[in-house]
Amino acid sequence: MSAQSPPTSSSSEGPVAKSIKEKLTSLLRPSELTVTNDSWQHRHHAAMRAQGGGNGETHFTVQVVSEEFKGKTTMQRHRMIYSALSDEMSAGLHALSLKTKTSEELRKAEEGRTQS
């Protein structure tokens, strides 16, 4: 079985991806926000097959840097995001992989990589 690559026609963003970006931008006022549709990697899962492959927008990786996370635990940060996206979750969004940092945390992580 050969590994497959993600679809290359990423110029058109789907409605779920757009909604995620809009809601998180409004809630978190991020300095960085990357939303990646990973659904193509999960289309073979039983739940996705049962939905006919889903709508192509079921799994996302979200990387966000925001000062709104300052003083919050990872769990609190994730709850903020899941709460903001509750409509999408109930409408078929199946999974989120979240990477949440403040700008200070990002800076320290980058410094650690350059000093290693």
HUVEN-V883844 format. One record per backbone hydrogen bond with DSSP energy under -0.5 kcal/mol. NH is the residue of the N-H (numbers start at 1). CO is the residue of the C=O. E is the energy in kcal/mol with one decimal. If there is no record, write none. Layout:
nh & co & e
NH & CO & E
NH & CO & E
//
This chain:
nh & co & e
10 & 8 & -1.9
12 & 9 & -0.6
13 & 11 & -0.7
18 & 14 & -2.2
19 & 15 & -2.2
20 & 16 & -2.6
21 & 17 & -2.4
22 & 18 & -2.7
23 & 19 & -2.8
24 & 20 & -2.5
25 & 21 & -2.2
26 & 22 & -2.1
27 & 23 & -2.5
28 & 24 & -2.7
29 & 25 & -1.6
31 & 65 & -2.3
32 & 65 & -1.3
34 & 63 & -2.8
36 & 34 & -0.5
36 & 61 & -2.9
38 & 36 & -0.8
38 & 59 & -2.4
39 & 59 & -0.8
41 & 38 & -1.8
42 & 39 & -2.1
43 & 39 & -0.5
43 & 40 & -0.5
45 & 42 & -1.8
49 & 45 & -2.6
50 & 46 & -2.4
51 & 47 & -0.9
52 & 49 & -2.0
53 & 48 & -3.6
54 & 48 & -0.7
56 & 53 & -0.6
60 & 95 & -2.1
61 & 36 & -2.5
62 & 97 & -3.0
63 & 34 & -2.7
63 & 61 & -0.5
64 & 62 & -0.5
64 & 99 & -2.7
65 & 32 & -2.5
66 & 64 & -0.5
66 & 101 & -2.3
68 & 28 & -0.5
69 & 66 & -1.2
70 & 67 & -1.5
72 & 69 & -2.5
77 & 73 & -2.3
78 & 74 & -2.6
79 & 75 & -2.3
80 & 76 & -1.9
81 & 77 & -1.8
82 & 78 & -2.9
83 & 79 & -2.5
84 & 80 & -2.0
85 & 81 & -1.7
86 & 83 & -1.3
89 & 85 & -2.4
90 & 86 & -2.2
91 & 87 & -0.9
92 & 89 & -1.1
93 & 88 & -2.7
94 & 58 & -2.1
95 & 58 & -2.2
97 & 60 & -2.6
98 & 96 & -0.6
99 & 62 & -2.6
101 & 64 & -2.2
106 & 102 & -2.2
107 & 103 & -2.4
108 & 104 & -2.5
109 & 105 & -2.2
110 & 106 & -2.5
111 & 107 & -2.4
112 & 108 & -2.3
113 & 109 & -1.7
114 & 110 & -1.8
115 & 111 & -1.6
116 & 112 & -0.7
//
